[in-house]
Amino acid sequence: PRRPDLVKPYKAAVIGPDELPPDFYALISLVFGLLGLTFKYKICSWVAVMACIGSLANLKSSEADFKQIACSVSFSVMGLIMNYFRKDLQ
């Protein structure tokens, strides 16, 4: 630097637990899991599973919410179970 006296060290901003950014993968997993479970769309259930895996892969331990994780995992898995192991009533 040309003026080393003006150089300031970087300090990360402190973010409170109420100001955390939303987890969009978990939201997508929950929405598509409900769509797959309600309307019996297999593609929605698979999208929910993939979004759930992406959400778990990008999860930080500081922002882990057990209820949200449990809901997204259960809806995506139950969507697959209900779509592939249902009885056809024809």
N, C-alpha and C positions, 0 to 999 in steps of 0.2 A: 504494500500500500504506500501511497505517496505521503499520507499523513497518518502515521501510526498512533498519534495521540487521539484521533477520532474513531478508532476501531473499538467497537463494543462487542463483548461476547454475547452469543445467542442464549436467550433464556426462553424455554418453552412456556407457553401460557398454561396456567393451572385451570383445568376444566372440572367443574363440580359434577356430582352424579346426576343432577337434574338437567344438565346441559349436554349430555352425551348425544352424538348423532344417532339417528335411528338405524337399525339393522334392516336394510331393505331385503336381503336374502331371506331373513326369517319372516318378514311380512309377505313376500311373494310365496314362500312355502306354505304359510297359513292360508292365504287366499286360494291358491291353486289346490291345496289339500281339501278345503271345503268344497270347491267346485267339483273336484273329482269324486268326492264322497257323495255329494248331493245329486249331481247330474249323471253319475256313472261314466265319466269321460276318463279313459285310461291315460290319454296324453296329459291331462291335467294332473293326474296322480304322479306320473313320471316327472313332470316339471317340478312338482312339489318336492319330490325326493331329491332331485338334483339341486334345487335351491336350498334345501335343508342341509345337504352335504356341504354346499358352498358356505352356508352360514356357520356351520360347525368348524369348517376349516379356517375361516377368517375371524373366529371368536377370540377376543382377548379376555384374559382372566379378570381384568378390572371391570369389564362391562357384562359379565355373565349373569343373565337373569334366568334362573332355573325354570320358572313358570313358562316363560316364552319359549325356551328350548324344548321343554316337555310338550307343550301344545303343538309346536310345528312338527316335531318328530312323530307324535302320536297321530296327528291328522294325515301326514303324508303316508305313514305306514298303514294306517287303517284304510285310507283310500285305495292303496294297492291291494290289500287283503279283500276288501269288499268288491273290488272290480274283478279280481281273478278267481276268487273262491266262492262266488255267489251261485245260487241255484237259479237257473233260468225258469221262469214261471210262464211257459208257453203251452 
